[in-house]
């Protein structure tokens, strides 16, 4: 069969005949690895292609027999639209991914089959059934996925678009997370479990890759003993890499030292919030045990930069959270941030909680991209949350702050983290300016003053 695997994109980012120019920055895209992994798990005899709508236009008239679409919540609407177009052309269309797994009732009627959970074991069965015309409605891997002898991702299938990505040399050592954060789709998808590949197989894959790589693991130190073994084996390879981790890496000096010696120069860390009561509410207990400042200092001092995941709009956040968070980020010397508005993703405990009490105000999944307010906050209005989040993002990536941040990083962490800081800050600043993000600080809002259209986003909630 001719198989086309698609990464859909929302309206703001999709390449179309009317909007053919790809944004002029290299994207650090974790979402491309799953489709290359599915392609790698495809049995011989099939021809596979990949289309990422973020960097190339989708041709609905391609010569394909089966279309596979990887769906996140924010791209669910687009995934269904793509399915309709291919169905008009008589093609089989199947879906997989986080949204399809966690909210199958939203997608089952739109696809010929839905793949639930990890794909590698179930995907060949789906293809075999499709080949004989006996496609079932759902497929799921039976039992925990065996992480031994995992098929290598088909990175060659995205090579023609490599210039649009920060790197295509992405790999994974494990899957899942043992933490029970109530907002997290990763915990829900993997049912609060974690498993990892044999160290020997990871090293074998690393030997095939260039020096600069990215591990797309949600927490590369989820199993500290395993990670120490891996880092010791990696050190002679002289790689340079970034990944994701919890703050707990700073609690084990040996683990932190081994990670740096193995080539770690940057970590995305979910700091999430400056308030301990928020952390308790969402069960992010791993962040509660020690001072955040001491932990970030330990990580940066050894030569590893920090990209912080920050969430605003938790139940104990009021309009002062935006200024306070900006001061915290500056004081902690955070190298870059990914700022998210609290988003109740279907399938998570947070979604169930907010839906039960009627606090979800926007049911358009395209807005579930972590940059729109889709629920009613407790301590501020939806508009204040939207405006404040935009203001914080804009202020953090102000040019003078970016330049000072790079200089500070060079002095404390060294040239490689400083270079990464410059590249990431330029990318986020470019995106913010391209999308017209400004916002305003709701804590400074004067009584009687009306909100003008200072943000690039229209209001999307019931408080319109």
C-alpha positions as a Markdown table, in Angstrom:
| # | Residue | x | y | z |
|---|---|---|---|---|
| 1 | Unk | 0.0 | 0.0 | 0.0 |
| 2 | Unk | 0.9 | 3.6 | -0.5 |
| 3 | Unk | 0.7 | 5.2 | 3.0 |
| 4 | Unk | 0.6 | 8.9 | 3.9 |
| 5 | Unk | 1.2 | 9.9 | 7.5 |
| 6 | Unk | 0.1 | 13.5 | 8.3 |
| 7 | Unk | 0.9 | 15.9 | 11.1 |
| 8 | Unk | -2.1 | 18.4 | 10.9 |
| 9 | Unk | -1.7 | 22.1 | 11.7 |
| 10 | Unk | -4.2 | 24.8 | 12.8 |
| 11 | Unk | -5.2 | 27.7 | 10.6 |
| 12 | Unk | -2.5 | 30.0 | 12.1 |
| 13 | Unk | 0.3 | 27.7 | 11.2 |
| 14 | Unk | -0.8 | 25.6 | 8.2 |
| 15 | Unk | 0.9 | 26.0 | 4.9 |
| 16 | Unk | -1.6 | 26.4 | 2.1 |
| 17 | Unk | -1.7 | 27.6 | -1.5 |
| 18 | Unk | -2.5 | 31.1 | -0.2 |
| 19 | Unk | 0.1 | 31.0 | 2.5 |
| 20 | Unk | 3.1 | 29.0 | 1.1 |
| 21 | Unk | 6.0 | 30.7 | 3.0 |
| 22 | Unk | 7.3 | 28.7 | 6.0 |
| 23 | Unk | 8.1 | 31.0 | 9.0 |
| 24 | Unk | 11.8 | 31.9 | 9.0 |
| 25 | Unk | 12.9 | 30.1 | 12.1 |
| 26 | Unk | 13.8 | 26.5 | 12.9 |
| 27 | Unk | 11.2 | 24.8 | 15.0 |
| 28 | Unk | 12.0 | 22.5 | 17.9 |
| 29 | Unk | 9.2 | 20.1 | 17.1 |
| 30 | Unk | 8.7 | 17.1 | 19.4 |
| 31 | Unk | 5.5 | 16.2 | 17.5 |
| 32 | Unk | 7.3 | 15.0 | 14.4 |
| 33 | Unk | 9.0 | 12.0 | 16.1 |
| 34 | Unk | 5.7 | 9.9 | 16.5 |
| 35 | Unk | 5.0 | 9.8 | 12.8 |
| 36 | Unk | 8.6 | 8.9 | 12.0 |
| 37 | Unk | 8.3 | 6.1 | 14.6 |
| 38 | Unk | 5.1 | 4.8 | 13.0 |
| 39 | Unk | 6.8 | 4.9 | 9.7 |
| 40 | Unk | 9.7 | 2.9 | 11.2 |
| 41 | Unk | 7.2 | 0.3 | 12.5 |
| 42 | Unk | 5.6 | -0.2 | 9.0 |
| 43 | Unk | 6.3 | -3.7 | 7.7 |
| 44 | Unk | 8.3 | -4.1 | 4.4 |
| 45 | Unk | 6.3 | -3.9 | 1.2 |
| 46 | Unk | 4.6 | -0.6 | 1.9 |
| 47 | Unk | 5.6 | 2.8 | 0.6 |
| 48 | Unk | 5.4 | 5.5 | 3.3 |
| 49 | Unk | 5.5 | 9.3 | 3.0 |
| 50 | Unk | 5.1 | 12.0 | 5.7 |
| 51 | Unk | 3.5 | 15.4 | 5.4 |
| 52 | Unk | 3.8 | 18.0 | 8.2 |
| 53 | Unk | 1.3 | 20.8 | 7.5 |
| 54 | Unk | 3.5 | 23.2 | 9.5 |
| 55 | Unk | 6.1 | 23.1 | 6.8 |
| 56 | Unk | 4.5 | 21.9 | 3.6 |
| 57 | Unk | 1.1 | 22.0 | 1.8 |
| 58 | Unk | -1.0 | 18.8 | 1.9 |
| 59 | Unk | -2.0 | 17.5 | -1.5 |
| 60 | Unk | -5.3 | 15.7 | -1.2 |
| 61 | Unk | -4.9 | 14.2 | -4.7 |
| 62 | Unk | -1.7 | 12.2 | -3.9 |
| 63 | Unk | -1.6 | 8.6 | -4.9 |
| 64 | Unk | -2.3 | 7.0 | -1.6 |
| 65 | Unk | -4.3 | 4.0 | -0.4 |
| 66 | Unk | -4.3 | 4.7 | 3.4 |
| 67 | Unk | -3.9 | 7.9 | 5.3 |
| 68 | Unk | -2.8 | 8.0 | 9.0 |
| 69 | Unk | -3.3 | 11.2 | 11.0 |
| 70 | Unk | -1.6 | 11.9 | 14.3 |
| 71 | Unk | -4.0 | 14.1 | 16.3 |
| 72 | Unk | -3.4 | 16.4 | 19.3 |
| 73 | Unk | -6.4 | 18.2 | 20.8 |
| 74 | Unk | -5.6 | 21.5 | 19.1 |
| 75 | Unk | -5.5 | 19.8 | 15.7 |
| 76 | Unk | -8.5 | 17.5 | 16.2 |
| 77 | Unk | -10.8 | 19.7 | 14.1 |
| 78 | Unk | -8.3 | 19.9 | 11.3 |
| 79 | Unk | -7.7 | 16.1 | 11.5 |
| 80 | Unk | -11.5 | 15.5 | 10.9 |
| 81 | Unk | -11.5 | 17.9 | 8.0 |
| 82 | Unk | -8.6 | 16.1 | 6.4 |
| 83 | Unk | -10.4 | 12.8 | 6.9 |
| 84 | Unk | -13.5 | 14.1 | 5.2 |
| 85 | Unk | -11.5 | 15.3 | 2.1 |
| 86 | Unk | -9.7 | 11.9 | 1.7 |
| 87 | Unk | -13.0 | 10.0 | 2.3 |
| 88 | Unk | -14.5 | 12.0 | -0.7 |
| 89 | Unk | -11.6 | 10.5 | -2.7 |
| 90 | Unk | -12.4 | 6.9 | -1.5 |
| 91 | Unk | -9.3 | 6.6 | 0.7 |
| 92 | Unk | -9.0 | 4.7 | 4.0 |
| 93 | Unk | -8.3 | 7.2 | 6.8 |
| 94 | Unk | -7.1 | 6.2 | 10.3 |
| 95 | Unk | -6.2 | 8.3 | 13.4 |
| 96 | Unk | -3.9 | 8.0 | 16.4 |
| 97 | Unk | -2.2 | 10.2 | 18.9 |
| 98 | Unk | -3.0 | 11.7 | 22.3 |
| 99 | Unk | -6.4 | 13.1 | 21.5 |
| 100 | Unk | -7.6 | 10.0 | 19.7 |
| 101 | Unk | -6.5 | 7.9 | 22.6 |
| 102 | Unk | -7.8 | 10.1 | 25.4 |
| 103 | Unk | -11.1 | 11.2 | 23.8 |
| 104 | Unk | -11.9 | 8.4 | 21.2 |
| 105 | Unk | -15.7 | 9.3 | 21.3 |
| 106 | Unk | -14.8 | 12.6 | 19.6 |
| 107 | Unk | -13.1 | 10.9 | 16.6 |
| 108 | Unk | -14.5 | 7.4 | 16.1 |
| 109 | Unk | -17.3 | 8.5 | 13.7 |
| 110 | Unk | -14.8 | 10.4 | 11.5 |
| 111 | Unk | -12.3 | 7.7 | 10.8 |
| 112 | Unk | -12.3 | 4.1 | 9.4 |
| 113 | Unk | -10.2 | 3.0 | 12.4 |
| 114 | Unk | -8.6 | 4.6 | 15.5 |
| 115 | Unk | -5.3 | 3.4 | 17.0 |
| 116 | Unk | -5.3 | 3.8 | 20.8 |
| 117 | Unk | -2.1 | 4.2 | 22.8 |
| 118 | Unk | 1.4 | 3.3 | 21.6 |
| 119 | Unk | 1.4 | 2.5 | 17.9 |
| 120 | Unk | 4.4 | 0.2 | 17.3 |
| 121 | Unk | 2.7 | -3.2 | 18.1 |
| 122 | Unk | -0.8 | -2.4 | 16.8 |
| 123 | Unk | 0.1 | -0.5 | 13.6 |
| 124 | Unk | 1.3 | -3.6 | 11.7 |
| 125 | Unk | -2.0 | -5.4 | 12.7 |
| 126 | Unk | -4.0 | -2.5 | 11.4 |
| 127 | Unk | -2.2 | -2.6 | 8.1 |
| 128 | Unk | -2.6 | -6.3 | 7.7 |
| 129 | Unk | -6.4 | -6.0 | 8.3 |
| 130 | Unk | -6.7 | -3.1 | 5.9 |
| 131 | Unk | -4.9 | -5.1 | 3.3 |
| 132 | Unk | -7.6 | -7.9 | 3.4 |
| 133 | Unk | -10.5 | -5.5 | 3.8 |
| 134 | Unk | -11.3 | -6.4 | 7.4 |
| 135 | Unk | -10.4 | -3.2 | 9.2 |
| 136 | Unk | -11.6 | -3.1 | 12.8 |
| 137 | Unk | -12.8 | 0.1 | 14.4 |
| 138 | Unk | -10.1 | 0.3 | 17.2 |
| 139 | Unk | -6.7 | -1.1 | 17.7 |
| 140 | Unk | -4.7 | -1.1 | 20.9 |
| 141 | Unk | -1.3 | -2.6 | 21.9 |
| 142 | Unk | -2.0 | -5.7 | 24.1 |
| 143 | Unk | -0.3 | -5.1 | 27.5 |
| 144 | Unk | 2.7 | -2.9 | 28.1 |
| 145 | Unk | 4.7 | -2.1 | 25.0 |
| 146 | Unk | 7.9 | -4.1 | 24.8 |
| 147 | Unk | 10.6 | -1.4 | 24.6 |
| 148 | Unk | 13.2 | -3.8 | 23.4 |
| 149 | Unk | 14.3 | -3.8 | 19.8 |
| 150 | Unk | 12.1 | -0.8 | 18.9 |
| 151 | Unk | 12.2 | 0.0 | 15.2 |
| 152 | Unk | 14.3 | 3.1 | 14.3 |
| 153 | Unk | 12.4 | 6.2 | 13.3 |
| 154 | Unk | 12.3 | 6.9 | 9.6 |
| 155 | Unk | 14.1 | 10.3 | 9.8 |
| 156 | Unk | 14.9 | 10.1 | 6.1 |
| 157 | Unk | 11.2 | 10.7 | 5.3 |
| 158 | Unk | 11.5 | 14.3 | 6.7 |
| 159 | Unk | 14.9 | 15.0 | 5.3 |
| 160 | Unk | 13.6 | 17.2 | 2.5 |
| 161 | Unk | 12.2 | 19.6 | 5.2 |
| 162 | Unk | 15.2 | 19.3 | 7.6 |
| 163 | Unk | 16.0 | 23.0 | 7.2 |
| 164 | Unk | 12.7 | 23.9 | 8.9 |
| 165 | Unk | 13.5 | 22.0 | 12.1 |
| 166 | Unk | 16.0 | 22.7 | 14.8 |
| 167 | Unk | 17.0 | 19.1 | 14.3 |
| 168 | Unk | 15.6 | 15.9 | 12.8 |
| 169 | Unk | 18.0 | 13.8 | 14.9 |
| 170 | Unk | 15.4 | 13.1 | 17.7 |
| 171 | Unk | 15.2 | 9.9 | 19.7 |
| 172 | Unk | 13.6 | 8.5 | 22.8 |
| 173 | Unk | 14.8 | 6.3 | 25.7 |
| 174 | Unk | 11.6 | 5.8 | 27.5 |
| 175 | Unk | 7.9 | 6.6 | 27.6 |
| 176 | Unk | 5.4 | 7.7 | 30.2 |
| 177 | Unk | 5.6 | 9.4 | 33.6 |
| 178 | Unk | 5.0 | 8.2 | 37.2 |
| 179 | Unk | 3.9 | 11.6 | 38.4 |
| 180 | Unk | 0.1 | 12.2 | 38.7 |
| 181 | Unk | -0.2 | 15.8 | 37.5 |
| 182 | Unk | -3.9 | 16.4 | 37.0 |
| 183 | Unk | -3.5 | 18.6 | 33.9 |
| 184 | Unk | -1.1 | 16.3 | 32.1 |
| 185 | Unk | -2.1 | 14.2 | 29.0 |
| 186 | Unk | 1.2 | 12.3 | 29.2 |
| 187 | Unk | 0.3 | 10.8 | 32.6 |
| 188 | Unk | -3.2 | 10.0 | 31.3 |
| 189 | Unk | -2.0 | 8.5 | 28.0 |
| 190 | Unk | 0.5 | 6.2 | 29.7 |
| 191 | Unk | -1.7 | 5.5 | 32.7 |
| 192 | Unk | 1.0 | 6.9 | 35.1 |
| 193 | Unk | 3.6 | 4.3 | 34.1 |
| 194 | Unk | 7.1 | 4.6 | 32.8 |
| 195 | Unk | 9.3 | 2.1 | 30.9 |
| 196 | Unk | 12.5 | 2.5 | 29.0 |
| 197 | Unk | 14.7 | 0.9 | 26.3 |
| 198 | Unk | 17.8 | -1.2 | 26.9 |
| 199 | Unk | 20.8 | 1.1 | 27.3 |
| 200 | Unk | 22.7 | -0.9 | 24.7 |
| 201 | Unk | 20.1 | -0.3 | 22.1 |
| 202 | Unk | 20.0 | 3.5 | 22.8 |
| 203 | Unk | 23.8 | 3.7 | 22.4 |
| 204 | Unk | 23.6 | 1.8 | 19.1 |
| 205 | Unk | 21.1 | 4.3 | 17.8 |
| 206 | Unk | 23.1 | 7.2 | 19.0 |
| 207 | Unk | 26.2 | 5.9 | 17.1 |
| 208 | Unk | 24.2 | 6.4 | 13.9 |
| 209 | Unk | 23.4 | 10.1 | 14.6 |
| 210 | Unk | 25.5 | 13.3 | 14.3 |
| 211 | Unk | 26.9 | 15.0 | 17.4 |
| 212 | Unk | 23.8 | 17.3 | 18.0 |
| 213 | Unk | 20.7 | 15.4 | 19.1 |
| 214 | Unk | 17.5 | 15.8 | 21.0 |
| 215 | Unk | 15.9 | 13.3 | 23.4 |
| 216 | Unk | 12.1 | 13.8 | 23.3 |
| 217 | Unk | 11.5 | 12.0 | 26.5 |
| 218 | Unk | 9.1 | 13.7 | 28.9 |
| 219 | Unk | 11.5 | 13.1 | 31.7 |
| 220 | Unk | 14.9 | 11.7 | 30.8 |
| 221 | Unk | 15.7 | 11.1 | 34.5 |
| 222 | Unk | 12.5 | 9.4 | 35.4 |
| 223 | Unk | 14.5 | 6.3 | 36.5 |
| 224 | Unk | 17.7 | 7.8 | 38.0 |
| 225 | Unk | 19.6 | 4.5 | 38.2 |
| 226 | Unk | 18.8 | 3.8 | 34.5 |
| 227 | Unk | 19.8 | 7.3 | 33.5 |
| 228 | Unk | 23.1 | 7.1 | 35.3 |
| 229 | Unk | 23.9 | 3.9 | 33.4 |
| 230 | Unk | 22.9 | 5.5 | 30.2 |
| 231 | Unk | 24.9 | 8.7 | 30.8 |
| 232 | Unk | 28.0 | 6.8 | 31.7 |
| 233 | Unk | 27.7 | 4.9 | 28.4 |
| 234 | Unk | 27.1 | 8.1 | 26.4 |
| 235 | Unk | 30.0 | 10.1 | 27.7 |
| 236 | Unk | 32.6 | 8.6 | 25.3 |
| 237 | Unk | 30.4 | 9.4 | 22.3 |
| 238 | Unk | 30.9 | 13.2 | 22.9 |
| 239 | Unk | 27.4 | 14.1 | 22.0 |
| 240 | Unk | 25.7 | 17.5 | 22.6 |
| 241 | Unk | 22.0 | 17.2 | 23.5 |
| 242 | Unk | 18.9 | 18.7 | 25.1 |
| 243 | Unk | 15.9 | 17.0 | 26.6 |
| 244 | Unk | 13.2 | 17.3 | 29.2 |
| 245 | Unk | 13.6 | 16.6 | 32.9 |
| 246 | Unk | 12.0 | 17.2 | 36.3 |
| 247 | Unk | 13.6 | 19.5 | 38.9 |
| 248 | Unk | 14.5 | 16.4 | 40.8 |
| 249 | Unk | 17.7 | 16.1 | 38.7 |
| 250 | Unk | 19.2 | 18.8 | 40.9 |
| 251 | Unk | 18.6 | 16.7 | 44.0 |
| 252 | Unk | 21.2 | 14.1 | 42.9 |
| 253 | Unk | 24.6 | 15.7 | 42.3 |
| 254 | Unk | 26.0 | 12.5 | 40.8 |
| 255 | Unk | 23.1 | 12.3 | 38.3 |
| 256 | Unk | 23.5 | 16.0 | 37.3 |
| 257 | Unk | 27.2 | 15.7 | 36.8 |
| 258 | Unk | 26.8 | 12.5 | 34.7 |
| 259 | Unk | 24.2 | 14.2 | 32.5 |
| 260 | Unk | 26.5 | 17.1 | 31.9 |
| 261 | Unk | 29.5 | 14.8 | 31.2 |
| 262 | Unk | 27.3 | 12.9 | 28.7 |
| 263 | Unk | 26.7 | 16.1 | 26.8 |
| 264 | Unk | 23.5 | 17.6 | 28.2 |
| 265 | Unk | 23.5 | 21.4 | 27.6 |
| 266 | Unk | 19.8 | 22.2 | 28.0 |
| 267 | Unk | 16.7 | 20.9 | 29.7 |
| 268 | Unk | 13.1 | 21.8 | 29.4 |
| 269 | Unk | 11.8 | 21.6 | 33.0 |
| 270 | Unk | 8.2 | 22.0 | 34.1 |
| 271 | Unk | 8.5 | 24.6 | 36.9 |
| 272 | Unk | 4.8 | 25.4 | 36.1 |
| 273 | Unk | 3.9 | 27.9 | 38.9 |
| 274 | Unk | 5.4 | 30.1 | 41.6 |
| 275 | Unk | 2.8 | 29.0 | 44.1 |
| 276 | Unk | 3.1 | 25.9 | 46.3 |
| 277 | Unk | -0.7 | 25.8 | 46.8 |
| 278 | Unk | -1.1 | 25.5 | 43.0 |
| 279 | Unk | 1.4 | 22.7 | 42.9 |
| 280 | Unk | -0.5 | 20.8 | 45.6 |
| 281 | Unk | -3.8 | 21.3 | 43.8 |
| 282 | Unk | -2.5 | 19.8 | 40.5 |
| 283 | Unk | -0.4 | 17.1 | 42.3 |
| 284 | Unk | 2.9 | 18.3 | 41.0 |
| 285 | Unk | 4.5 | 17.1 | 44.2 |
| 286 | Unk | 8.0 | 16.6 | 42.7 |
| 287 | Unk | 8.4 | 20.4 | 42.7 |
| 288 | Unk | 7.5 | 20.9 | 46.4 |
| 289 | Unk | 10.4 | 19.2 | 48.2 |
| 290 | Unk | 13.2 | 21.8 | 47.9 |
| 291 | Unk | 13.8 | 25.4 | 47.0 |
| 292 | Unk | 13.3 | 26.0 | 43.3 |
| 293 | Unk | 16.1 | 28.7 | 43.3 |
| 294 | Unk | 18.6 | 26.2 | 44.7 |
| 295 | Unk | 17.7 | 23.6 | 42.2 |
| 296 | Unk | 17.9 | 25.9 | 39.2 |
| 297 | Unk | 21.2 | 27.4 | 40.4 |
| 298 | Unk | 22.6 | 23.9 | 40.7 |
| 299 | Unk | 21.6 | 23.0 | 37.1 |
| 300 | Unk | 22.8 | 26.2 | 35.5 |
| 301 | Unk | 26.1 | 26.3 | 37.5 |
| 302 | Unk | 27.1 | 23.0 | 36.1 |
| 303 | Unk | 26.6 | 24.2 | 32.5 |
| 304 | Unk | 23.1 | 23.2 | 31.6 |
| 305 | Unk | 20.5 | 25.8 | 30.5 |
| 306 | Unk | 16.9 | 25.7 | 31.6 |
| 307 | Unk | 13.8 | 26.2 | 29.4 |
| 308 | Unk | 11.0 | 26.6 | 31.9 |
| 309 | Unk | 7.5 | 25.4 | 31.3 |
| 310 | Unk | 5.2 | 27.9 | 33.0 |
| 311 | Unk | 1.4 | 27.7 | 33.5 |
| 312 | Unk | -0.7 | 30.7 | 34.4 |
| 313 | Unk | -4.4 | 30.5 | 35.3 |
| 314 | Unk | -4.3 | 27.9 | 38.1 |
| 315 | Unk | -6.9 | 28.3 | 40.8 |
| 316 | Unk | -4.7 | 30.3 | 43.2 |
| 317 | Unk | -3.5 | 32.8 | 40.5 |
| 318 | Unk | -4.8 | 36.3 | 40.7 |
| 319 | Unk | -3.9 | 39.3 | 38.5 |
| 320 | Unk | -0.6 | 39.7 | 40.4 |
| 321 | Unk | 0.7 | 36.4 | 39.1 |
| 322 | Unk | 2.1 | 37.8 | 35.8 |
| 323 | Unk | 4.4 | 40.4 | 37.4 |
| 324 | Unk | 5.4 | 38.0 | 40.2 |
| 325 | Unk | 6.2 | 35.3 | 37.6 |
| 326 | Unk | 8.3 | 37.7 | 35.5 |
| 327 | Unk | 10.3 | 38.7 | 38.6 |
| 328 | Unk | 10.8 | 35.0 | 39.6 |
| 329 | Unk | 12.0 | 34.1 | 36.1 |
| 330 | Unk | 14.5 | 37.0 | 36.1 |
| 331 | Unk | 15.8 | 36.2 | 39.6 |
| 332 | Unk | 16.2 | 32.5 | 38.7 |
| 333 | Unk | 18.1 | 33.4 | 35.5 |
| 334 | Unk | 15.8 | 31.1 | 33.4 |
| 335 | Unk | 17.2 | 30.9 | 29.9 |
| 336 | Unk | 13.9 | 30.6 | 28.0 |
| 337 | Unk | 10.2 | 29.9 | 28.8 |
| 338 | Unk | 7.3 | 28.2 | 27.1 |
| 339 | Unk | 4.3 | 29.9 | 28.6 |
| 340 | Unk | 1.0 | 28.1 | 28.8 |
| 341 | Unk | -2.4 | 29.2 | 29.8 |
| 342 | Unk | -3.9 | 26.4 | 31.9 |
| 343 | Unk | -5.7 | 24.1 | 29.5 |
| 344 | Unk | -8.1 | 21.3 | 30.4 |
| 345 | Unk | -7.2 | 18.6 | 27.9 |
| 346 | Unk | -9.9 | 15.9 | 27.4 |
| 347 | Unk | -9.0 | 12.7 | 29.1 |
| 348 | Unk | -7.2 | 14.4 | 32.0 |
| 349 | Unk | -8.5 | 14.7 | 35.6 |
| 350 | Unk | -8.5 | 18.5 | 35.2 |
| 351 | Unk | -10.9 | 18.3 | 32.2 |
| 352 | Unk | -13.3 | 16.1 | 34.1 |
| 353 | Unk | -13.1 | 18.4 | 37.2 |
| 354 | Unk | -13.8 | 21.6 | 35.3 |
| 355 | Unk | -16.4 | 20.1 | 33.0 |
| 356 | Unk | -18.3 | 18.7 | 36.0 |
| 357 | Unk | -18.7 | 22.2 | 37.6 |
| 358 | Unk | -19.4 | 24.0 | 34.3 |
| 359 | Unk | -16.1 | 26.0 | 34.2 |
| 360 | Unk | -15.2 | 25.1 | 30.6 |
| 361 | Unk | -16.4 | 28.0 | 28.5 |
| 362 | Unk | -15.0 | 27.3 | 25.0 |
| 363 | Unk | -15.5 | 23.9 | 23.4 |
| 364 | Unk | -13.6 | 24.7 | 20.1 |
| 365 | Unk | -10.7 | 22.3 | 20.3 |
| 366 | Unk | -8.6 | 24.5 | 18.0 |
| 367 | Unk | -8.3 | 26.9 | 20.9 |
| 368 | Unk | -6.8 | 24.2 | 23.1 |
| 369 | Unk | -3.3 | 25.1 | 22.1 |
| 370 | Unk | -2.2 | 26.5 | 25.5 |
| 371 | Unk | -2.3 | 30.0 | 24.2 |
| 372 | Unk | -6.1 | 30.7 | 24.6 |
| 373 | Unk | -8.2 | 30.8 | 27.7 |
| 374 | Unk | -11.0 | 28.2 | 27.4 |
| 375 | Unk | -12.2 | 28.1 | 30.9 |
| 376 | Unk | -13.4 | 30.4 | 33.7 |
| 377 | Unk | -10.5 | 31.1 | 36.1 |
| 378 | Unk | -11.1 | 31.4 | 39.9 |
| 379 | Unk | -9.3 | 34.6 | 40.8 |
| 380 | Unk | -9.6 | 36.7 | 37.6 |
| 381 | Unk | -11.7 | 37.0 | 34.5 |
| 382 | Unk | -10.9 | 35.0 | 31.3 |
| 383 | Unk | -10.0 | 38.3 | 29.6 |
| 384 | Unk | -7.5 | 39.2 | 32.3 |
| 385 | Unk | -5.9 | 35.8 | 32.1 |
| 386 | Unk | -5.6 | 36.1 | 28.3 |
| 387 | Unk | -4.2 | 39.7 | 28.4 |
| 388 | Unk | -1.9 | 38.9 | 31.3 |
| 389 | Unk | -0.4 | 35.8 | 29.7 |
| 390 | Unk | 0.2 | 37.7 | 26.5 |
| 391 | Unk | 1.9 | 40.6 | 28.4 |
| 392 | Unk | 4.1 | 38.2 | 30.3 |
| 393 | Unk | 5.3 | 36.4 | 27.1 |
| 394 | Unk | 6.0 | 39.7 | 25.4 |
| 395 | Unk | 7.8 | 41.2 | 28.4 |
| 396 | Unk | 10.0 | 38.1 | 29.0 |
| 397 | Unk | 11.2 | 38.2 | 25.3 |
| 398 | Unk | 11.8 | 42.0 | 25.3 |
| 399 | Unk | 15.1 | 42.5 | 23.4 |
| 400 | Unk | 17.0 | 44.1 | 26.2 |
| 401 | Unk | 16.1 | 41.2 | 28.5 |
| 402 | Unk | 17.1 | 38.7 | 25.8 |
| 403 | Unk | 20.6 | 40.2 | 25.4 |
| 404 | Unk | 21.2 | 40.4 | 29.1 |
| 405 | Unk | 20.0 | 36.8 | 29.5 |
| 406 | Unk | 22.5 | 35.6 | 26.8 |
| 407 | Unk | 25.4 | 37.4 | 28.5 |
| 408 | Unk | 24.5 | 36.1 | 31.9 |
| 409 | Unk | 24.2 | 32.5 | 30.6 |
| 410 | Unk | 27.6 | 32.8 | 28.9 |
| 411 | Unk | 29.2 | 33.9 | 32.2 |
| 412 | Unk | 27.4 | 31.3 | 34.4 |
| 413 | Unk | 26.9 | 28.2 | 32.2 |
| 414 | Unk | 29.3 | 28.6 | 29.3 |
| 415 | Unk | 29.2 | 29.3 | 25.5 |
| 416 | Unk | 27.0 | 26.3 | 24.4 |
| 417 | Unk | 24.1 | 27.1 | 26.7 |
| 418 | Unk | 24.5 | 30.8 | 25.8 |
| 419 | Unk | 24.2 | 30.0 | 22.1 |
| 420 | Unk | 21.2 | 27.8 | 22.7 |
| 421 | Unk | 19.6 | 30.6 | 24.8 |
| 422 | Unk | 20.2 | 33.1 | 21.9 |
| 423 | Unk | 18.6 | 30.7 | 19.3 |
| 424 | Unk | 15.6 | 29.9 | 21.5 |
| 425 | Unk | 15.0 | 33.5 | 22.5 |
| 426 | Unk | 15.2 | 34.6 | 18.9 |
| 427 | Unk | 12.7 | 31.9 | 17.9 |
| 428 | Unk | 10.1 | 32.8 | 20.6 |
| 429 | Unk | 10.6 | 36.5 | 20.1 |
| 430 | Unk | 10.1 | 36.0 | 16.3 |
| 431 | Unk | 6.9 | 34.1 | 16.9 |
| 432 | Unk | 5.5 | 36.6 | 19.3 |
| 433 | Unk | 6.2 | 39.5 | 17.0 |
| 434 | Unk | 4.9 | 37.5 | 14.0 |
| 435 | Unk | 1.6 | 36.8 | 15.8 |
| 436 | Unk | 1.3 | 40.4 | 17.2 |
| 437 | Unk | 1.3 | 39.4 | 20.8 |
| 438 | Unk | 1.3 | 42.4 | 23.2 |
| 439 | Unk | -1.4 | 42.1 | 25.9 |
| 440 | Unk | -1.4 | 44.2 | 29.1 |
| 441 | Unk | -0.8 | 43.7 | 32.7 |
| 442 | Unk | -4.2 | 43.4 | 34.4 |
| 443 | Unk | -2.7 | 44.3 | 37.8 |
| 444 | Unk | -2.0 | 47.8 | 36.4 |
| 445 | Unk | -5.5 | 48.2 | 34.9 |
| 446 | Unk | -7.0 | 51.5 | 36.1 |
| 447 | Unk | -10.6 | 51.6 | 37.3 |
| 448 | Unk | -13.0 | 52.8 | 34.6 |
| 449 | Unk | -10.5 | 52.0 | 31.8 |
| 450 | Unk | -11.8 | 49.7 | 29.1 |
| 451 | Unk | -9.6 | 47.1 | 27.4 |
| 452 | Unk | -8.6 | 48.0 | 24.0 |
| 453 | Unk | -7.6 | 45.6 | 21.3 |
| 454 | Unk | -4.0 | 45.5 | 22.4 |
| 455 | Unk | -3.6 | 41.7 | 21.9 |
| 456 | Unk | -3.6 | 39.9 | 18.6 |
| 457 | Unk | -6.2 | 37.5 | 19.8 |
| 458 | Unk | -10.0 | 38.0 | 19.9 |
| 459 | Unk | -11.9 | 37.1 | 23.0 |
| 460 | Unk | -12.9 | 33.4 | 22.9 |
| 461 | Unk | -14.8 | 32.9 | 26.1 |
| 462 | Unk | -18.3 | 33.6 | 27.5 |
| 463 | Unk | -17.0 | 36.9 | 28.8 |
| 464 | Unk | -16.9 | 38.3 | 25.4 |
